[in-house]
Amino acid sequence: MDYKKTLDEIITLYQLEPSLTDIYVEGILDKGIILWFLNKTSKLHVNVYTIDLIEIPLTTITKYNLNVDSNRSKLIILASELNSQCQKKLISYVLQIEIMKMLSRKTILYQI
């Protein structure tokens, strides 16, 4: 079982290490697809994490008036909190990957 980091730990990490290049995704399938893509494009310095590895307090989730049980909501909150508290303002997150057909994939990127 992986250790869950708190939202405050993540914010502190990116404040101290603004050069980190990480991608947070909704789930394990999304992570696999992104890792495959990064491997194919030789972007091996990028880390990919699922949002369930971050503990976001219920009070923070309700502050944004979002669904408590939604990984998408947690990604939006993470992006919003990082953008408001970190110097590096260009932060992109993969919120959802939809497999449109068996071999065709569409990635929806949101930049917050």
DSSP file with accessible surface (Angstrom, degrees, kcal/mol):
  #  RESIDUE AA STRUCTURE BP1 BP2  ACC     N-H-->O    O-->H-N    N-H-->O    O-->H-N    TCO  KAPPA ALPHA  PHI   PSI    X-CA   Y-CA   Z-CA
    1    1 A M              0   0  231      0, 0.0     2,-0.2     0, 0.0     0, 0.0   0.000 360.0 360.0 360.0 131.3    0.0    0.0    0.0
    2    2 A D        -     0   0  116      1,-0.1     2,-0.3     0, 0.0     0, 0.0  -0.498 360.0-109.8 -78.6 145.5    1.3    3.4   -1.0
    3    3 A Y        -     0   0  158     -2,-0.2     2,-0.5     1,-0.1    -1,-0.1  -0.558  30.8-131.5 -72.2 131.2    1.7    6.2    1.5
    4    4 A K        -     0   0   88     -2,-0.3     2,-0.3    50,-0.1    50,-0.2  -0.742  16.4-147.3 -86.2 130.9   -0.8    9.0    1.0
    5    5 A K  E     -a   54   0A  86     48,-2.5    50,-3.3    -2,-0.5     2,-0.1  -0.710  17.9-119.3 -91.6 149.2    0.7   12.5    1.0
    6    6 A T  E  >  -a   55   0A  57     -2,-0.3     4,-2.1    48,-0.2     5,-0.2  -0.451  22.5-112.9 -81.8 161.3   -1.4   15.3    2.3
    7    7 A L  H  > S+     0   0    5     48,-1.6     4,-2.6     1,-0.2     5,-0.2   0.911 119.9  54.2 -58.9 -40.6   -2.3   18.3    0.2
    8    8 A D  H  > S+     0   0  114      1,-0.2     4,-2.5     2,-0.2    -1,-0.2   0.883 106.1  51.9 -63.1 -37.4   -0.1   20.5    2.4
    9    9 A E  H  > S+     0   0   78      2,-0.2     4,-2.5     1,-0.2    -1,-0.2   0.911 110.6  48.2 -64.3 -41.5    2.9   18.1    1.8
   10   10 A I  H  X S+     0   0    3     -4,-2.1     4,-2.3     2,-0.2     5,-0.2   0.930 111.6  49.4 -64.7 -45.6    2.4   18.3   -2.0
   11   11 A I  H  X S+     0   0    3     -4,-2.6     4,-1.9     1,-0.2    -2,-0.2   0.945 112.5  47.7 -60.3 -45.6    2.1   22.1   -1.9
   12   12 A T  H  X S+     0   0   67     -4,-2.5     4,-2.3     1,-0.2     5,-0.2   0.912 108.8  55.3 -61.9 -41.9    5.3   22.3    0.1
   13   13 A L  H  X S+     0   0   54     -4,-2.5     4,-2.2     1,-0.2    -1,-0.2   0.935 111.3  42.7 -57.0 -47.7    7.1   20.0   -2.2
   14   14 A Y  H  < S+     0   0   28     -4,-2.3    -1,-0.2     1,-0.2    74,-0.2   0.775 111.2  55.5 -76.1 -22.8    6.3   22.1   -5.3
   15   15 A Q  H  < S+     0   0   90     -4,-1.9    -1,-0.2    -5,-0.2    -2,-0.2   0.890 116.7  37.1 -69.9 -38.5    7.2   25.3   -3.4
   16   16 A L  H  < S+     0   0  126     -4,-2.3    -2,-0.2     1,-0.2    -1,-0.2   0.764 129.3  32.7 -83.1 -27.2   10.6   23.9   -2.6
   17   17 A E    ><  +     0   0   98     -4,-2.2     3,-1.9    -5,-0.2    -1,-0.2  -0.572  64.2 163.2-129.0  67.6   11.1   22.1   -5.9
   18   18 A P  T 3  S+     0   0   55      0, 0.0    -1,-0.1     0, 0.0    -4,-0.1   0.684  70.6  68.2 -65.5 -12.2    9.4   24.1   -8.6
   19   19 A S  T 3  S+     0   0   94     -3,-0.1    -5,-0.1     2,-0.1    -2,-0.0   0.550  71.9 119.8 -84.6  -4.6   11.3   22.3  -11.4
   20   20 A L    <   -     0   0   49     -3,-1.9     2,-0.6    -7,-0.1    26,-0.1  -0.300  51.9-153.7 -60.6 140.9    9.5   19.0  -10.7
   21   21 A T        +     0   0   60     24,-0.3    26,-1.8     2,-0.0     2,-0.3  -0.928  29.9 154.4-120.8 103.3    7.6   17.7  -13.7
   22   22 A D  E     -b   47   0B  24     -2,-0.6     2,-0.4    24,-0.2    26,-0.2  -0.926  31.1-150.5-130.0 153.6    4.7   15.5  -12.6
   23   23 A I  E     -b   48   0B  34     24,-2.6    26,-2.9    -2,-0.3     2,-0.4  -0.993   9.0-159.8-124.4 130.9    1.4   14.5  -14.0
   24   24 A Y  E     -b   49   0B   9     -2,-0.4    70,-0.8    24,-0.2     2,-0.3  -0.932  16.0-178.7-110.3 134.3   -1.6   13.6  -11.8
   25   25 A V  E     -b   50   0B   0     24,-2.4    26,-2.6    -2,-0.4    27,-0.2  -0.821  36.5-111.6-129.8 168.2   -4.4   11.6  -13.3
   26   26 A E  S    S-     0   0   38     -2,-0.3    26,-0.3    68,-0.2     2,-0.3   0.894  85.7 -11.4 -68.4 -43.5   -7.8   10.2  -12.1
   27   27 A G  S  > S-     0   0   21     23,-0.1     4,-2.1    24,-0.1     5,-0.1  -0.868  74.5 -82.2-152.0-176.6   -6.9    6.5  -12.1
   28   28 A I  H  > S+     0   0  134     -2,-0.3     4,-2.4     1,-0.2     5,-0.2   0.837 120.2  54.2 -66.8 -36.4   -4.7    3.6  -12.9
   29   29 A L  H  > S+     0   0  108      2,-0.2     4,-2.2     1,-0.2    -1,-0.2   0.946 109.6  48.5 -63.1 -45.0   -5.9    3.2  -16.5
   30   30 A D  H  > S+     0   0   16      1,-0.2     4,-2.5     2,-0.2     5,-0.2   0.915 110.1  52.4 -59.4 -42.4   -5.1    6.9  -17.1
   31   31 A K  H  X S+     0   0   57     -4,-2.1     4,-2.9     1,-0.2     5,-0.2   0.921 108.0  51.1 -61.4 -43.5   -1.7    6.4  -15.6
   32   32 A G  H  X S+     0   0   40     -4,-2.4     4,-2.2     2,-0.2    -1,-0.2   0.910 111.3  47.1 -61.4 -42.6   -0.9    3.5  -17.9
   33   33 A I  H  X S+     0   0   17     -4,-2.2     4,-2.5     2,-0.2    -1,-0.2   0.929 113.8  47.3 -66.8 -43.5   -1.9    5.4  -21.0
   34   34 A I  H  X S+     0   0   11     -4,-2.5     4,-3.0     1,-0.2     5,-0.2   0.920 111.7  50.5 -65.6 -41.9    0.2    8.4  -20.0
   35   35 A L  H  X S+     0   0   79     -4,-2.9     4,-2.4    -5,-0.2    -1,-0.2   0.910 110.0  50.9 -61.7 -40.8    3.2    6.3  -19.1
   36   36 A W  H  X S+     0   0  132     -4,-2.2     4,-2.4    -5,-0.2    -2,-0.2   0.946 112.4  46.7 -59.4 -47.6    2.9    4.5  -22.5
   37   37 A F  H  X S+     0   0  108     -4,-2.5     4,-1.7     1,-0.2    -2,-0.2   0.925 112.2  49.4 -62.2 -45.6    2.8    7.9  -24.2
   38   38 A L  H  <>S+     0   0   14     -4,-3.0     5,-2.8     1,-0.2    -1,-0.2   0.894 111.2  50.2 -62.8 -38.3    5.7    9.3  -22.2
   39   39 A N  H ><5S+     0   0   97     -4,-2.4     3,-1.2    -5,-0.2    -1,-0.2   0.920 110.2  49.5 -64.4 -44.0    7.8    6.2  -23.0
   40   40 A K  H 3<5S+     0   0  137     -4,-2.4    -1,-0.2     1,-0.3    -2,-0.2   0.776 115.7  43.6 -66.2 -27.9    7.0    6.5  -26.7
   41   41 A T  T 3<5S-     0   0   53     -4,-1.7    -1,-0.3    -5,-0.2    -2,-0.2   0.258 112.0-118.6-102.6  12.0    8.0   10.2  -26.7
   42   42 A S  T < 5 +     0   0   96     -3,-1.2     2,-0.9     1,-0.2    -3,-0.2   0.792  66.9 141.6  57.2  33.6   11.1    9.6  -24.6
   43   43 A K    > < +     0   0  104     -5,-2.8     3,-1.1    -6,-0.2    -1,-0.2  -0.500  12.5 148.5 -98.1  63.1    9.8   11.9  -21.8
   44   44 A L  T 3   +     0   0  125     -2,-0.9    -1,-0.2     1,-0.2    -5,-0.1   0.562  56.1  71.2 -80.8  -5.9   11.2    9.6  -19.1
   45   45 A H  T 3  S+     0   0  126     -3,-0.2     2,-0.4    -7,-0.1   -24,-0.3   0.482  79.3  95.1 -86.8  -1.7   11.9   12.4  -16.6
   46   46 A V    <   -     0   0   17     -3,-1.1     2,-0.3   -26,-0.1   -24,-0.2  -0.765  64.7-148.0 -95.8 131.7    8.2   12.9  -15.9
   47   47 A N  E     -b   22   0B  74    -26,-1.8   -24,-2.6    -2,-0.4     2,-0.4  -0.772   7.0-153.6 -96.2 144.8    6.5   11.1  -13.0
   48   48 A V  E     +b   23   0B   8     -2,-0.3     2,-0.4   -26,-0.2   -24,-0.2  -0.978  15.8 177.8-122.2 129.0    2.9   10.1  -13.2
   49   49 A Y  E     -b   24   0B  74    -26,-2.9   -24,-2.4    -2,-0.4     2,-0.3  -0.961  27.4-125.9-129.0 146.4    0.7    9.7  -10.1
   50   50 A T  E >   -b   25   0B  12     -2,-0.4     3,-1.8   -26,-0.2   -24,-0.2  -0.684  26.5-124.1 -87.0 146.4   -2.9    8.8   -9.5
   51   51 A I  G >  S+     0   0    0    -26,-2.6     3,-2.2    -2,-0.3   -25,-0.1   0.749 103.1  77.0 -65.1 -20.5   -4.8   11.4   -7.4
   52   52 A D  G 3  S+     0   0   76      1,-0.3    -1,-0.3   -26,-0.3   -26,-0.1   0.621  81.5  69.7 -68.9  -6.8   -5.8    8.7   -4.9
   53   53 A L  G <  S+     0   0   36     -3,-1.8   -48,-2.5   -49,-0.1     2,-0.5   0.459  89.9  75.6 -85.2  -0.7   -2.2    9.0   -3.5
   54   54 A I  E <  S-a    5   0A   6     -3,-2.2     2,-0.8   -50,-0.2   -48,-0.2  -0.954  74.9-142.6-117.0 129.4   -3.1   12.4   -2.1
   55   55 A E  E     -a    6   0A  96    -50,-3.3   -48,-1.6    -2,-0.5    -3,-0.1  -0.800  19.1-171.3 -89.9 111.9   -5.2   13.0    0.9
   56   56 A I        -     0   0    9     -2,-0.8     5,-0.1   -50,-0.2   -50,-0.0  -0.930  26.5-117.6-106.8 122.7   -7.4   16.1    0.4
   57   57 A P    >>  -     0   0   57      0, 0.0     4,-2.1     0, 0.0     3,-0.6  -0.232  14.4-125.9 -61.2 144.2   -9.3   17.2    3.5
   58   58 A L  H 3> S+     0   0  105      1,-0.2     4,-2.8     2,-0.2     5,-0.2   0.869 110.9  58.9 -57.2 -36.2  -13.0   17.2    3.3
   59   59 A T  H 3> S+     0   0  104      1,-0.2     4,-1.5     2,-0.2    -1,-0.2   0.873 106.0  48.1 -63.6 -35.5  -13.1   20.8    4.3
   60   60 A T  H <> S+     0   0   21     -3,-0.6     4,-1.2     2,-0.2    -1,-0.2   0.911 111.6  49.8 -70.6 -41.2  -11.0   21.7    1.2
   61   61 A I  H ><>S+     0   0    5     -4,-2.1     5,-1.4     1,-0.2     3,-0.7   0.946 112.7  46.0 -62.9 -45.4  -13.3   19.7   -1.1
   62   62 A T  H ><5S+     0   0   79     -4,-2.8     3,-1.2     1,-0.2    -1,-0.2   0.808 102.5  65.5 -70.2 -26.8  -16.4   21.3    0.3
   63   63 A K  H 3<5S+     0   0  134     -4,-1.5    -1,-0.2     1,-0.3    -2,-0.2   0.864 105.8  44.3 -59.1 -35.0  -14.8   24.8    0.0
   64   64 A Y  T <<5S-     0   0   67     -4,-1.2    -1,-0.3    -3,-0.7    -2,-0.2   0.439 109.9-128.0 -88.5  -2.9  -14.8   24.2   -3.7
   65   65 A N  T < 5 +     0   0  148     -3,-1.2     2,-0.3    -4,-0.3    -3,-0.2   0.901  60.6 140.7  57.2  45.6  -18.4   22.9   -3.7
   66   66 A L      < -     0   0   54     -5,-1.4     2,-0.2     1,-0.1    -1,-0.2  -0.744  63.0 -75.9-115.1 166.4  -17.4   19.8   -5.6
   67   67 A N    >   -     0   0  100     -2,-0.3     3,-1.2     1,-0.2     6,-0.2  -0.411  36.0-147.2 -63.6 123.8  -18.3   16.1   -5.4
   68   68 A V  T 3  S+     0   0   57      1,-0.3    -1,-0.2    -2,-0.2    -7,-0.0   0.837  94.9  46.2 -63.1 -35.0  -16.5   14.5   -2.4
   69   69 A D  T 3  S+     0   0  141      4,-0.0     2,-0.5     5,-0.0    -1,-0.3   0.318  89.2 106.6 -94.6   9.2  -16.1   11.1   -4.0
   70   70 A S    <>  -     0   0   29     -3,-1.2     4,-1.8     1,-0.2     5,-0.1  -0.790  53.0-160.8 -99.9 124.8  -14.8   12.3   -7.4
   71   71 A N  H  > S+     0   0   53     -2,-0.5     4,-2.2     2,-0.2     5,-0.2   0.846  97.7  58.3 -65.1 -33.4  -11.2   11.9   -8.5
   72   72 A R  H  > S+     0   0   82      2,-0.2     4,-2.3     1,-0.2    -1,-0.2   0.928 104.6  50.3 -61.4 -43.3  -11.8   14.6  -11.1
   73   73 A S  H  > S+     0   0    9      1,-0.2     4,-2.5     2,-0.2    -1,-0.2   0.916 108.7  52.1 -60.4 -41.8  -12.9   17.0   -8.3
   74   74 A K  H  X S+     0   0   47     -4,-1.8     4,-2.6     1,-0.2    -1,-0.2   0.881 108.6  50.7 -64.9 -36.1   -9.7   16.2   -6.4
   75   75 A L  H  X S+     0   0    0     -4,-2.2     4,-2.6     2,-0.2    -1,-0.2   0.915 109.9  50.0 -66.2 -41.2   -7.6   16.9   -9.5
   76   76 A I  H  X S+     0   0   48     -4,-2.3     4,-2.6     2,-0.2    -2,-0.2   0.923 112.4  47.6 -62.8 -42.4   -9.3   20.3   -9.9
   77   77 A I  H  X S+     0   0    0     -4,-2.5     4,-3.1     2,-0.2     5,-0.3   0.933 111.0  50.8 -64.8 -45.7   -8.7   21.1   -6.2
   78   78 A L  H  X S+     0   0    0     -4,-2.6     4,-2.7     1,-0.2     5,-0.3   0.945 112.9  46.3 -57.2 -47.9   -5.0   20.1   -6.4
   79   79 A A  H  X S+     0   0    0     -4,-2.6     4,-2.5     1,-0.2    -1,-0.2   0.927 114.2  47.7 -62.1 -43.8   -4.5   22.2   -9.5
   80   80 A S  H  X S+     0   0   28     -4,-2.6     4,-1.9    -5,-0.2    -2,-0.2   0.923 113.8  46.3 -64.4 -45.0   -6.3   25.2   -7.9
   81   81 A E  H  X S+     0   0   12     -4,-3.1     4,-1.5     2,-0.2    -2,-0.2   0.907 113.9  48.1 -66.1 -42.3   -4.4   25.0   -4.7
   82   82 A L  H  X S+     0   0    2     -4,-2.7     4,-1.8    -5,-0.3    -2,-0.2   0.918 112.1  49.9 -63.8 -42.5   -1.0   24.6   -6.4
   83   83 A N  H  < S+     0   0   23     -4,-2.5    -1,-0.2    -5,-0.3    -2,-0.2   0.859 113.7  45.3 -65.6 -33.1   -1.7   27.5   -8.7
   84   84 A S  H  < S+     0   0   78     -4,-1.9    -1,-0.2    -5,-0.2    -2,-0.2   0.757 123.8  32.4 -81.9 -21.2   -2.7   29.7   -5.8
   85   85 A Q  H  < S+     0   0   81     -4,-1.5     2,-0.3    -5,-0.2    -2,-0.2   0.463 105.9  71.9-117.4  -2.0    0.2   28.8   -3.5
   86   86 A C     <  -     0   0    7     -4,-1.8   -71,-0.1     2,-0.1   -74,-0.0  -0.868  69.2-134.4-118.3 153.0    3.2   28.1   -5.8
   87   87 A Q  S    S+     0   0  178     -2,-0.3     2,-0.8   -73,-0.1    -1,-0.1   0.861  89.8  81.1 -69.4 -38.3    5.4   30.3   -7.9
   88   88 A K        +     0   0   89    -74,-0.2    -2,-0.1     1,-0.2    -1,-0.1  -0.602  58.2 177.1 -73.9 108.1    5.2   28.1  -11.0
   89   89 A K        +     0   0  114     -2,-0.8     2,-1.4     1,-0.1    -1,-0.2   0.626  54.9  85.4 -93.0 -15.2    1.9   29.1  -12.5
   90   90 A L        +     0   0  122     21,-0.0     2,-0.5     2,-0.0    -1,-0.1  -0.678  56.6 152.9 -91.5  87.6    1.9   27.0  -15.6
   91   91 A I        -     0   0   25     -2,-1.4    21,-1.0    21,-0.5     2,-0.4  -0.971  21.2-171.9-121.5 121.8    0.5   23.8  -14.3
   92   92 A S  E     -C  111   0C  61     -2,-0.5     2,-0.4    19,-0.2    19,-0.2  -0.893   1.6-167.5-113.8 146.0   -1.5   21.4  -16.5
   93   93 A Y  E     -C  110   0C   9     17,-1.7    17,-1.6    -2,-0.4     2,-0.8  -0.989  24.3-129.4-133.0 140.0   -3.3   18.3  -15.4
   94   94 A V  E     +C  109   0C   9    -70,-0.8   -68,-0.2    -2,-0.4    15,-0.2  -0.806  30.8 174.6 -84.6 112.7   -4.8   15.4  -17.2
   95   95 A L  E     +     0   0C   6     -2,-0.8     2,-0.3    13,-0.8    -1,-0.2   0.789  61.0   5.1 -90.6 -32.9   -8.3   15.3  -15.8
   96   96 A Q  E     -C  108   0C  42     12,-1.0    12,-1.6    -3,-0.1     2,-0.5  -0.984  49.6-162.8-155.8 140.3   -9.8   12.6  -18.0
   97   97 A I  E     -C  107   0C  15     -2,-0.3     2,-0.5    10,-0.2    10,-0.2  -0.994  16.7-167.0-120.7 124.4   -8.8   10.2  -20.7
   98   98 A E  E     -C  106   0C  72      8,-1.8     8,-2.0    -2,-0.5     2,-0.9  -0.944  17.2-141.4-112.9 131.0  -11.6    8.7  -22.7
   99   99 A I  E     -C  105   0C  79     -2,-0.5     6,-0.2     6,-0.2     3,-0.1  -0.798  20.2-176.7 -89.4 108.3  -11.0    5.7  -25.0
  100  100 A M        -     0   0  103     -2,-0.9     2,-0.3     4,-0.8    -1,-0.2   0.890  66.1  -3.1 -76.8 -42.1  -13.2    6.6  -28.0
  101  101 A K  S    S-     0   0  156      3,-1.8    -1,-0.1     1,-0.0     0, 0.0  -0.863  89.2 -85.3-139.8 175.4  -12.7    3.4  -29.9
  102  102 A M  S    S+     0   0  166     -2,-0.3    -1,-0.0     1,-0.2    -2,-0.0   0.902 126.3  16.7 -54.2 -44.4  -10.6    0.3  -29.4
  103  103 A L  S    S+     0   0  159     -4,-0.0     2,-0.5    -3,-0.0    -1,-0.2   0.512 111.7  83.1-108.4  -8.1   -7.4    1.8  -31.0
  104  104 A S        -     0   0   56      2,-0.0    -3,-1.8    -5,-0.0    -4,-0.8  -0.871  56.6-171.6-105.8 128.3   -8.2    5.5  -30.9
  105  105 A R  E     -C   99   0C 121     -2,-0.5     2,-0.5    -6,-0.2    -6,-0.2  -0.934   8.1-161.3-119.7 141.9   -7.6    7.5  -27.8
  106  106 A K  E     -C   98   0C 115     -8,-2.0    -8,-1.8    -2,-0.4     2,-0.5  -0.980   6.2-159.0-122.3 127.8   -8.6   11.0  -27.0
  107  107 A T  E     -C   97   0C  65     -2,-0.5     2,-0.6   -10,-0.2   -10,-0.2  -0.904   2.8-156.6-107.4 130.1   -6.9   13.0  -24.2
  108  108 A I  E     -C   96   0C  42    -12,-1.6   -12,-1.0    -2,-0.5   -13,-0.8  -0.921  13.0-167.0-106.2 118.8   -8.7   16.0  -22.8
  109  109 A L  E     -C   94   0C 114     -2,-0.6     2,-0.5   -15,-0.2   -15,-0.2  -0.893   4.7-164.2-108.1 135.3   -6.2   18.4  -21.1
  110  110 A Y  E     -C   93   0C 101    -17,-1.6   -17,-1.7    -2,-0.4     2,-0.6  -0.970   4.8-158.1-116.4 132.0   -7.3   21.2  -18.9
  111  111 A Q  E      C   92   0C 123     -2,-0.5   -19,-0.2   -19,-0.2   -21,-0.0  -0.949 360.0 360.0-110.4 119.6   -5.0   24.0  -18.0
  112  112 A I              0   0   74    -21,-1.0   -21,-0.5    -2,-0.6    -2,-0.0  -0.855 360.0 360.0-107.9 360.0   -6.0   25.8  -14.8
